[in-house]
Amino acid sequence: MRSPVKLDLHRRERVLAHAPTRGGSHVVATTTALHLPTAEGGFTRVPWERIDQAGWQNGALHVTEASGGPEHHVRLTDPGSVPETVRERVTATIAINHQASLPGGGTVRIAGRRPLDGGDVSWSFVFDAGLDPADPGLRAQAEQILESLRRQTGL
């Protein structure tokens, strides 16, 4: 891969797949993260466990970061194995994905993700549309469900 910007890889991180973008840069999938081009000509490094959803549609890679993080939409000129690599790597980080009903109505999806190179499980909540994730009562209900889930699974 040739690029005017040097990709800053972490120790033991290696490239698995890459694809050119319509903007003249690349999307790079590595063993530990997805590197997405920025408007400034650099890259945003998104660890696999921080990706809540990723999909390939109409020639573009769509990535949503966990916990209300940003969304990324990148058009690829030749996707190669990038879509399959992204799907496999994101799926491999999922320790648990649990949908639960909230006592006050609505649901929350609780996701536990683990870095592919080891480490602790990180947790995120995805509430139904219309529910305020900043509501302390709602968060407390979700935290109680999470605690029960952690006891049941040992995570």
VENBEL-V117709 format. One record per backbone hydrogen bond with DSSP energy under -1.0 kcal/mol. CO is the residue of the C=O (numbers start at 1). NH is the residue of the N-H. If there is no record, write none. Layout:
co:CO nh:NH
co:CO nh:NH
This chain:
co:7 nh:9
co:10 nh:13
co:14 nh:31
co:17 nh:29
co:19 nh:27
co:20 nh:77
co:21 nh:24
co:25 nh:21
co:27 nh:19
co:28 nh:35
co:29 nh:16
co:29 nh:17
co:32 nh:48
co:33 nh:30
co:34 nh:46
co:35 nh:28
co:36 nh:44
co:38 nh:41
co:42 nh:38
co:44 nh:36
co:46 nh:34
co:47 nh:50
co:48 nh:51
co:50 nh:66
co:53 nh:64
co:55 nh:62
co:57 nh:60
co:59 nh:76
co:60 nh:57
co:61 nh:74
co:62 nh:55
co:63 nh:72
co:64 nh:52
co:64 nh:53
co:66 nh:69
co:70 nh:65
co:72 nh:63
co:74 nh:61
co:75 nh:22
co:79 nh:82
co:81 nh:85
co:82 nh:86
co:83 nh:87
co:84 nh:88
co:85 nh:89
co:86 nh:90
co:87 nh:91
co:88 nh:92
co:90 nh:93
co:91 nh:94
co:93 nh:114
co:96 nh:112
co:98 nh:110
co:100 nh:108
co:102 nh:105
co:106 nh:102
co:107 nh:128
co:108 nh:100
co:109 nh:126
co:110 nh:98
co:111 nh:124
co:112 nh:95
co:112 nh:96
co:113 nh:122
co:115 nh:118
co:122 nh:113
co:124 nh:111
co:126 nh:109
co:128 nh:131
co:132 nh:135
co:135 nh:139
co:136 nh:140
co:137 nh:141
co:138 nh:142
co:139 nh:143
co:140 nh:144
co:141 nh:145
co:142 nh:146
co:143 nh:147
co:144 nh:148
co:145 nh:149
co:146 nh:150
co:147 nh:151
co:148 nh:152
co:149 nh:153
co:150 nh:154
